[in-house]
Amino acid sequence: MTSTDEGTKVSESVEQKDAKEMNASTANTEQKSVNETDYDLHVKPEYVLKERHPCLQPPMERKEEEYHPNQKQKKNRHKKNVRNAAKSGKEKTLSDMKVCKQTMVGEECPFGEKCKFKDTHDIKLMLQIREPDIKDVKCPSFNIYGKCQYGISCRVGADHIDFETGKNLTKNVEDVEETTKNNVPYNKLVLLRKDKYPFVCKRYRPGGDKKRKNKDRNGSEQNINETANKVKVEEKGTDSKPEAVPVVANSEAVDMTPLPKMRKLIDFSNKVYVAPLTTVGNLPFRRVMKKYGADITCGEMAVATNLLQGKTGEWALLKRHKDEDIFGVQIAAGHADNYERLSEVIKNEGVEIDFLDMNLGCPIDVICEKGAGAKLMMRESTIRDAVQGMGKNLDCPITIKIRTGWEESKPFAHKLVPKIQSWGFGNIGAIMLHGRSRLQRYSRLANWEYIEQVANAQSSEMDKIPIIGNGDIFSYTDYEEKVLQHEGLSNTAMLGRGALIKPWLPTEIKERRHWDISASERLDMLKDFVCFGLEHWGSDEYGVQNTRRFLLEWLSFLHRYVPVGLLEAQSIPQKLIFDHHKTCVGVPISRQ
């Protein structure tokens, strides 16, 4: 047999092998698609559509987008188109223009003709290009405070705008109370940005003290060694001895030890706690959760470095509504000095919080690369220094949010929690344990057996820290099976994605029933969110866009709910539905 014949036979065998593998893969994909459609969700036949309803629009054909070398330029393409259209006279409305705020509220501009936005000083022209008001919505600022700060640029300003003269109307409101708290003064943010805030805690410097220099206000630098030598010369030139302190006879000994700081304790037991949810856990959403029975709320995760740099958007995450009676903030940092310095700002500026949550569970790469989030779980000394440093400034308890570990096969939370208990700090209020590892992120089910193991790993000779489990609570039956039936856990219902899909879940847990909420009630819930959003972000075009954006973010989770009345078996728990969506939709839900 020649070599060419052998080569042809080998090539034929390889081709046959590839063909068999392709046939097997296609068969597997077909079988997989069949299995995916046949999941454990049995809807009544009368509610199953056999063909597309005529009221629905035809499906859009999506073309594959080509890779753009500059993704940032691609994102800003729409903004450039809007600006170009405004210059050419197309779509020129009041929302597309930068306006003079004084003129919009009916006041005279102090800059006059030198104003950068003098083109918007013509009120009659601004009223002509003003967009029509949004229907069925009233201005929240005018109803609460009696005056709208946006004037004619308000998108719901029919109640306070005189369309003939453009005057911004006002009304007298008695007992006006500020609804939003934790507004840090702007001058303090400027000090943080300029690095002139009077911190007591020194900043951590990896280079050590060798290259540290004293800087005066004029910017001149002076070595520490030179100042030390001057002090020594002055001491040699003076022969004066320190004066002796007179001793008073029969004086009683005075105890100069500082009194222990009084801390406000929080009882997390028998309460519904809405976990911090990035992007979707904003203030309007938390107000909706309070209406449906949530007891404890927490703000979105804030990065300590951004807060210490005085970024306004990051400090907005710490804002609190007056209806949030038990409220906490979640902070992510990679060093102990960041936690301690931030606690100084919180104390000095009067930020009202009931507890501070340390984020040791965020799985996002950007956070973990900085040593924060789940990466901080591996540095016990940093955790200890951070808790001890914040205890000097805060009079509220500190909670710690952790995961099972870095890898699913190598959990170490059962070793970390006893060490935190052995420190004996009295300012640790609770430890929240998410039943997944960092590499798991939000895939697969939470390991509640391991959460029970971690809770029972604490020593009985010391005061135990309450352990609050977290993960996969979508109904009151999940709460009973996963929280109440495991020993050693605090009976706190900590909700994450369950609160996004079913905001009325706190009511279900407290009343121990499945609530088949009607469509009209769900629509009223969305209307409340819109009103809360316009009150929080503003009723101008910028606030309307923000409200629409966060509403759509929330609807990406809320649409997964299937009404109980559509199911064949009314007793089917909702977890079957949510587990299916959870495994099929690979979207990062929250940075907990």
VOGU-3710 file (C-alpha; in Angstrom, 3 decimals, decimal comma):
1> mtstdegtkv> 0,000/0,000/0,000  1,372/3,396/-0,952  1,660/6,379/1,353  -0,979/8,291/-0,631  -3,538/5,528/-0,064  -2,772/5,542/3,644  -3,210/9,317/3,752  -6,574/9,162/1,985  -7,801/6,469/4,398  -6,706/8,496/7,408
11> sesveqkdak> -8,407/11,632/6,045  -11,601/9,691/5,350  -11,621/8,253/8,882  -11,099/11,713/10,348  -13,942/13,136/8,249  -16,257/10,305/9,305  -15,345/10,886/12,948  -16,038/14,626/12,627  -19,364/13,917/10,938  -20,384/11,578/13,766
21> emnastante> -19,435/14,201/16,359  -21,423/16,880/14,528  -24,476/14,617/14,328  -24,169/13,808/18,022  -23,804/17,499/18,945  -26,852/18,468/16,869  -28,855/15,697/18,480  -27,771/16,888/21,923  -28,707/20,480/21,139  -32,097/19,397/19,831
31> qksvnetdyd> -32,669/17,261/22,917  -31,467/20,129/25,111  -33,853/22,587/23,467  -36,719/20,166/24,027  -35,757/19,692/27,659  -35,440/23,449/28,204  -38,928/24,097/26,914  -40,385/21,266/28,976  -39,581/22,626/32,436  -41,697/22,277/35,566
41> lhvkpeyvlk> -44,093/25,113/34,850  -47,577/23,926/33,944  -49,730/26,810/32,684  -53,426/26,367/32,086  -54,160/25,571/28,395  -56,503/28,550/27,935  -53,647/30,947/28,751  -51,166/29,411/26,275  -51,000/31,338/22,973  -50,724/29,115/19,917
51> erhpclqppm> -49,955/32,032/17,606  -48,882/35,624/18,008  -51,700/37,921/19,128  -52,708/40,579/16,555  -52,306/43,382/19,127  -48,592/42,651/19,375  -46,145/44,228/16,985  -44,308/41,940/14,549  -40,949/40,745/15,873  -37,983/42,826/14,829
61> erkeeeyhpn> -35,223/41,216/12,824  -31,982/41,764/14,644  -28,862/42,100/12,585  -25,554/41,019/13,956  -23,644/44,104/15,005  -20,120/44,409/13,742  -17,357/44,859/16,263  -16,435/48,491/16,612  -12,761/49,141/17,453  -13,665/52,022/19,753
71> qkqkknrhkk> -16,559/50,953/21,966  -16,610/54,279/23,804  -17,042/56,143/20,523  -19,834/53,742/19,611  -21,684/54,488/22,868  -21,402/58,248/22,350  -22,595/58,069/18,759  -26,223/58,674/19,737  -25,279/61,744/21,803  -23,397/63,203/18,847
81> nvrnaaksgk> -26,385/62,621/16,580  -28,636/64,454/19,030  -26,262/67,417/19,208  -25,924/67,586/15,445  -29,701/67,431/15,018  -30,109/70,276/17,503  -27,597/72,398/15,592  -29,338/71,786/12,292  -32,709/72,808/13,712  -34,171/69,319/14,020
91> ektlsdmkvc> -35,651/68,081/17,312  -34,833/71,377/18,964  -36,788/71,235/22,196  -36,303/72,630/25,654  -34,887/69,313/26,880  -32,080/69,367/24,294  -30,825/72,776/25,429  -28,730/73,931/28,346  -30,914/76,497/30,042  -30,453/79,291/32,565
101> kqtmvgeecp> -31,879/78,057/35,858  -32,781/81,522/37,128  -34,794/82,278/34,021  -36,599/78,930/34,138  -38,019/79,680/37,598  -39,114/83,193/36,630  -36,216/85,143/38,171  -33,832/87,612/36,565  -30,433/86,262/35,625  -27,698/88,045/37,641
111> fgekckfkdt> -25,234/87,757/34,721  -27,488/89,447/32,157  -25,987/89,493/28,666  -22,813/87,826/29,922  -24,723/84,644/30,777  -23,555/81,583/28,869  -27,170/80,569/28,332  -28,544/83,956/27,301  -30,308/82,320/24,344  -32,770/80,816/26,826
121> hdiklmlqir> -33,702/84,146/28,446  -36,699/84,536/26,100  -39,487/82,928/28,158  -42,083/83,025/25,384  -39,776/81,192/22,996  -38,981/78,607/25,674  -42,695/78,003/26,246  -43,191/77,392/22,522  -40,493/74,697/22,281  -41,400/73,138/25,633
131> epdikdvkcp> -42,515/69,498/25,466  -46,070/68,627/26,556  -46,546/67,483/30,150  -46,617/63,836/31,119  -50,214/62,832/31,733  -51,711/61,602/35,013  -48,658/62,695/37,058  -48,401/65,756/39,321  -45,268/67,605/40,318  -44,025/66,053/43,595
141> sfniygkcqy> -41,910/69,076/44,599  -44,851/71,464/44,239  -47,156/69,208/46,286  -44,615/68,637/49,092  -42,707/71,938/49,339  -45,075/74,332/47,564  -42,472/75,315/44,963  -40,812/73,568/42,030  -37,126/74,269/41,496  -37,299/73,428/37,779
151> giscrvgadh> -39,876/76,018/36,694  -40,976/75,740/33,079  -38,474/72,921/32,442  -40,574/70,662/34,706  -42,197/67,868/32,689  -45,234/67,749/35,025  -45,589/71,465/35,668  -49,209/72,088/34,699  -50,068/72,930/38,321  -47,388/75,578/38,894
161> idfetgknlt> -46,700/77,161/35,480  -48,541/80,178/34,100  -48,333/79,429/30,373  -49,153/83,019/29,410  -46,380/84,733/31,358  -44,105/81,765/32,176  -44,235/82,569/35,899  -43,463/79,777/38,355  -46,339/79,709/40,868  -45,936/78,871/44,553
171> knvedveett> -48,239/77,930/47,415  -48,034/77,901/51,194  -47,403/74,488/52,740  -47,474/74,073/56,506  -45,067/71,863/58,426  -42,663/71,270/55,556  -40,312/68,429/56,484  -37,233/67,345/54,576  -38,005/63,911/53,154  -34,447/62,941/52,166
181> knnvpynklv> -31,677/62,781/54,749  -27,883/62,358/54,662  -27,219/65,289/52,332  -23,549/66,076/52,893  -22,751/69,827/52,444  -21,067/70,728/49,189  -18,156/72,508/50,884  -17,253/69,275/52,691  -17,182/67,400/49,383  -14,842/70,086/48,027
191> llrkdkypfv> -12,472/69,500/50,972  -12,483/65,787/50,196  -11,730/66,433/46,534  -8,834/68,772/47,367  -7,506/66,324/49,987  -7,830/68,960/52,738  -10,367/67,248/54,989  -9,119/67,196/58,618  -8,710/63,454/59,113  -7,373/61,996/62,335
201> ckryrpggdk> -6,534/58,598/60,879  -3,370/58,636/58,791  -3,467/57,323/55,263  -1,906/53,961/54,550  1,259/54,342/52,440  2,860/51,191/50,994  6,273/52,929/50,760  6,545/53,310/54,522  7,848/56,345/56,433  11,159/56,705/54,586
211> krknkdrngs> 9,835/58,989/51,860  7,206/60,795/53,893  7,580/64,572/54,069  5,797/67,351/55,870  3,865/69,664/53,549  2,785/73,116/54,650  -0,132/75,032/53,157  2,078/76,888/50,670  3,178/73,597/49,142  6,808/73,725/50,323
221> eqninetank> 8,383/70,457/51,458  10,608/69,948/54,472  12,272/66,720/55,503  11,409/65,206/58,836  15,084/64,810/59,718  15,701/68,577/59,402  12,878/69,404/61,778  14,151/66,825/64,277  17,660/68,342/64,195  16,285/71,834/64,867
231> vkveekgtds> 14,414/70,546/67,891  17,598/68,939/69,261  19,567/72,212/68,884  16,888/74,151/70,723  16,872/71,604/73,554  20,666/71,908/73,992  20,516/75,703/74,163  17,974/75,767/76,983  18,938/74,643/80,508  15,485/75,077/81,998
241> kpeavpvvan> 14,061/72,069/83,797  10,407/71,083/83,626  8,354/72,340/86,525  7,323/69,754/89,053  3,624/69,062/89,344  2,468/69,792/92,911  0,957/66,840/94,717  -2,164/67,593/96,705  -2,354/65,821/100,034  -5,216/63,424/100,714
251> seavdmtplp> -6,263/63,629/97,061  -8,454/60,809/95,825  -7,285/58,813/92,835  -9,173/59,794/89,682  -9,853/57,150/87,064  -8,948/58,719/83,693  -9,928/55,749/81,528  -12,489/56,761/78,857  -16,038/55,629/79,318  -17,249/52,880/76,995
261> kmrklidfsn> -19,113/54,179/73,959  -22,852/53,584/74,109  -23,926/51,710/70,998  -27,413/51,450/69,611  -28,115/47,754/69,162  -30,365/46,372/66,425  -32,458/43,260/66,796  -32,477/41,612/63,362  -34,621/38,669/64,436  -38,170/38,258/63,095
271> kvyvaplttv> -37,627/40,999/60,527  -37,545/41,229/56,734  -34,263/42,674/55,514  -33,915/43,899/51,911  -30,316/43,254/50,904  -28,277/45,973/49,158  -28,805/45,623/45,396  -26,588/47,563/43,035  -28,411/49,803/40,514  -31,878/48,440/41,308
281> gnlpfrrvmk> -31,812/48,899/45,096  -32,200/52,667/44,848  -34,177/54,917/47,187  -37,502/54,836/45,233  -37,386/51,036/45,116  -36,722/50,846/48,853  -39,765/53,062/49,455  -41,867/50,579/47,477  -40,481/47,756/49,626  -41,365/49,668/52,795
291> kygaditcge> -44,968/49,914/51,598  -45,102/46,128/51,303  -43,786/45,434/54,794  -39,972/45,503/54,692  -38,475/46,211/58,127  -34,791/46,845/57,346  -33,366/48,480/54,231  -29,812/49,069/53,103  -28,386/51,393/50,464  -26,522/50,297/47,377
301> mavatnllqg> -22,875/49,322/47,644  -20,642/52,410/47,765  -16,900/52,315/47,145  -14,907/53,968/49,934  -12,255/55,448/47,640  -14,926/57,249/45,594  -16,530/58,570/48,768  -13,220/59,841/50,117  -12,616/61,615/46,801  -15,852/63,561/47,277
311> ktgewallkr> -17,732/62,192/44,272  -21,313/63,426/44,401  -22,790/60,387/42,668  -21,249/58,033/45,208  -22,456/60,045/48,204  -25,969/59,954/46,730  -26,008/56,201/47,458  -26,001/57,013/51,203  -29,183/59,086/51,073  -32,039/57,943/53,257
321> hkdedifgvq> -35,779/58,576/53,164  -37,634/59,475/56,330  -39,829/56,352/55,979  -36,790/54,084/56,350  -36,817/53,631/60,105  -33,967/51,050/60,149  -31,430/51,924/57,474  -27,830/50,939/56,802  -25,139/51,613/54,222  -22,834/49,094/52,579
331> iaaghadnye> -19,198/50,064/52,010  -16,539/48,264/49,956  -12,870/49,021/50,600  -9,572/47,226/50,308  -7,703/48,794/53,248  -8,505/49,389/56,900  -7,595/53,086/56,765  -10,279/53,682/54,115  -12,929/52,283/56,444  -11,667/54,303/59,417
341> rlsevikneg> -11,319/57,590/57,514  -14,783/57,178/56,025  -16,238/56,534/59,470  -14,769/59,871/60,558  -16,621/61,671/57,760  -19,867/59,862/58,603  -19,522/60,885/62,238  -18,467/64,500/61,637  -21,087/65,269/58,974  -23,975/63,714/60,887
351> veidfldmnl> -24,869/60,979/58,385  -27,786/59,143/59,989  -27,320/55,370/59,715  -28,393/52,533/61,979  -25,638/50,130/60,915  -22,684/49,981/58,536  -22,284/46,861/56,413  -18,796/45,809/55,304  -18,920/44,263/51,836  -16,829/41,104/51,812
361> gcpidvicek> -18,944/39,325/49,220  -18,854/41,316/45,965  -17,685/38,964/43,165  -17,087/41,674/40,532  -13,551/41,579/39,111  -13,029/45,364/39,305  -13,774/45,340/43,036  -11,775/42,196/43,854  -8,701/43,425/41,953  -8,505/46,350/44,399
371> gagaklmmre> -8,485/43,991/47,380  -12,112/44,728/48,294  -15,240/42,601/48,108  -14,743/38,840/48,302  -10,970/39,306/48,115  -10,973/40,966/51,535  -12,170/37,709/53,133  -8,626/36,355/52,715  -7,022/39,157/54,770  -8,092/38,670/58,375
381> stirdavqgm> -5,763/41,308/59,823  -7,254/43,977/57,546  -10,772/43,016/58,622  -9,770/43,216/62,269  -8,110/46,628/61,886  -11,097/47,979/59,936  -13,648/46,880/62,541  -11,491/48,188/65,369  -10,863/51,517/63,630  -14,522/52,154/62,825
391> gknldcpiti> -15,461/51,301/66,395  -13,607/54,419/67,555  -15,892/56,717/65,562  -19,272/55,058/65,038  -21,876/54,533/67,725  -23,843/52,116/65,535  -23,169/48,392/65,066  -21,138/47,020/62,170  -22,308/44,077/60,076  -20,139/41,949/57,802
401> kirtgweesk> -21,375/40,453/54,529  -19,368/37,401/53,430  -19,592/34,404/51,102  -18,734/30,742/51,647  -15,255/31,304/50,224  -13,397/31,855/46,989  -14,028/28,426/45,452  -17,040/26,203/45,899  -14,855/23,174/46,650  -12,753/25,023/49,260
411> pfahklvpki> -15,037/27,033/51,578  -13,435/28,734/54,572  -16,233/30,795/56,115  -16,494/28,199/58,923  -12,926/29,172/59,905  -13,306/32,919/59,477  -16,451/33,389/61,591  -14,965/31,806/64,789  -11,925/34,069/64,423  -14,151/37,135/64,188
421> qswgfgniga> -15,964/35,911/67,305  -12,649/35,442/69,151  -11,741/39,109/68,613  -14,372/40,046/71,172  -15,446/43,293/69,514  -18,782/44,439/70,840  -19,613/46,516/67,775  -20,303/43,588/65,405  -24,083/43,327/65,140  -24,423/40,412/62,707
431> imlhgrsrlq> -22,722/38,448/59,947  -24,630/37,986/56,671  -23,568/34,819/54,832  -24,396/34,326/51,165  -24,520/30,594/50,442  -22,389/30,802/47,298  -18,668/31,202/46,632  -17,045/34,052/44,781  -16,483/32,005/41,613  -20,089/30,812/41,715
441> rysrlanwey> -21,303/34,404/41,670  -25,083/33,834/41,362  -25,227/30,489/39,570  -26,635/27,282/41,080  -28,436/27,059/44,398  -27,232/28,462/47,711  -25,779/25,944/50,171  -27,917/26,346/53,290  -26,431/23,234/54,936  -23,057/24,959/54,933
451> ieqvanaqss> -24,631/28,155/56,315  -25,905/26,084/59,247  -22,415/24,598/59,673  -20,868/28,059/59,856  -23,426/29,223/62,442  -22,695/26,207/64,668  -18,920/26,629/64,311  -18,895/29,463/66,859  -17,666/28,843/70,383  -20,282/28,465/73,097
461> emdkipiign> -17,956/30,045/75,679  -18,238/33,501/74,089  -21,145/35,650/72,977  -22,316/34,361/69,621  -22,688/36,688/66,670  -26,059/36,401/64,878  -25,657/34,635/61,531  -28,144/35,696/58,836  -28,426/33,405/55,822  -28,949/34,723/52,320
471> gdifsytdye> -29,850/33,104/49,024  -32,862/31,761/47,066  -35,768/32,994/49,199  -38,623/33,537/46,745  -41,669/32,609/48,857  -42,711/32,131/52,457  -42,252/28,358/52,032  -38,591/28,980/51,107  -38,238/31,072/54,244  -39,626/28,288/56,427
481> ekvlqhegls> -37,563/25,534/54,762  -34,238/27,374/54,584  -34,243/29,679/57,593  -36,506/28,251/60,270  -35,554/24,585/59,777  -31,796/25,145/60,139  -30,424/25,419/63,665  -28,247/28,267/64,856  -29,447/30,822/62,299  -31,141/34,115/63,000
491> ntamlgrgal> -34,758/34,008/61,849  -34,264/37,027/59,599  -35,635/36,927/56,052  -32,892/38,488/53,932  -34,209/39,099/50,406  -32,240/39,741/47,228  -33,602/38,746/43,825  -36,837/37,636/45,443  -37,568/41,263/46,333  -36,950/42,350/42,727
501> ikpwlpteik> -39,242/39,697/41,234  -41,883/39,879/43,971  -41,735/43,195/45,872  -44,761/42,055/47,894  -42,737/39,125/49,277  -42,403/40,698/52,777  -46,188/40,622/53,083  -46,272/36,965/52,027  -43,636/36,032/54,618  -45,324/37,893/57,452
511> errhwdisas> -48,813/36,595/56,609  -47,544/33,113/55,584  -49,524/32,871/52,363  -49,169/33,046/48,580  -50,463/36,389/47,398  -51,993/36,234/43,918  -51,596/39,964/43,357  -53,740/41,412/40,582  -52,491/43,218/37,487  -54,050/46,506/38,591
521> erldmlkdfv> -52,201/46,302/41,925  -48,920/45,689/40,114  -49,609/48,671/37,861  -50,282/50,870/40,905  -46,969/49,690/42,317  -45,172/50,873/39,185  -46,995/54,223/39,376  -45,758/54,651/42,948  -42,210/53,961/41,793  -42,502/56,605/39,072
531> cfglehwgsd> -43,790/59,205/41,548  -41,028/58,338/44,007  -38,461/58,547/41,197  -39,575/61,998/40,049  -39,407/63,177/43,642  -35,913/61,771/44,146  -34,203/62,404/40,775  -36,191/65,476/39,745  -39,105/66,254/37,452  -37,100/67,851/34,647
541> eygvqntrrf> -35,980/65,938/31,550  -32,879/64,612/33,318  -34,957/63,261/36,197  -37,501/61,730/33,819  -34,744/59,907/31,934  -33,250/58,633/35,177  -36,625/57,406/36,393  -37,259/55,644/33,089  -33,832/54,027/33,155  -34,142/52,577/36,657
551> llewlsflhr> -37,739/51,534/35,994  -36,563/49,463/33,028  -33,761/47,981/35,138  -36,337/46,837/37,659  -38,737/45,524/34,977  -35,979/43,235/33,698  -36,529/41,256/36,922  -40,186/41,985/37,577  -41,307/40,458/34,265  -40,198/37,007/35,454
561> yvpvglleaq> -43,126/36,747/37,841  -45,849/34,328/36,726  -49,244/34,918/38,400  -50,436/32,073/40,556  -53,819/32,084/38,788  -52,197/31,006/35,510  -50,780/27,805/36,985  -52,608/24,483/36,834  -51,681/23,503/40,375  -52,254/26,414/42,721
571> sipqklifdh> -49,983/24,881/45,355  -46,887/24,867/43,112  -44,253/26,905/44,922  -42,843/29,874/43,077  -39,290/28,595/43,451  -39,707/26,259/40,466  -40,417/29,227/38,234  -37,630/31,375/39,610  -35,042/28,597/39,550  -35,738/28,102/35,852
581> hktcvgvpis> -35,287/31,785/35,058  -32,280/31,997/37,319  -30,395/29,234/35,507  -31,394/30,327/32,007  -30,716/34,037/32,371  -27,048/34,666/33,112  -27,252/38,252/34,325  -25,289/39,629/37,320  -28,038/40,523/39,769  -26,412/42,376/42,632
591> rq> -23,022/43,013/44,192  -23,611/41,675/47,662
//
